[in-house]
Amino acid sequence: MDPTPLTLKLRPLHDGAYTEITLSGPIVTAPQAPDVRKLLSVLWLWHGGRIDVALCVDGTNAGACWLDVWDDVLGRVPGRLLRAHYLVTRDTLAQGTGHER
């Protein structure tokens, strides 16, 4: 397990009328569709609209396997809750991850 903490940052926006949230840190890549639906449902309720989900891919075999897992799970979440897109950068493709299969 990665010792890096999962961090939830809350910051006031518009004189406290809104709250900006940032969630960062590692989680195990074993997502279950019902859990992801619950999380996105709560975020959708708070936000009032679709959640943009960016899947950052690197063009490696390991990255493709990782993408398959998340793409499958997110495909089981109602479209009203999210808008998924893929983020591929030249830097990421050039560097790779060192975990190619």
Order of alpha helices (4+ residues) and beta strands (2+ residues): beta-beta-alpha-beta-alpha-beta-alpha
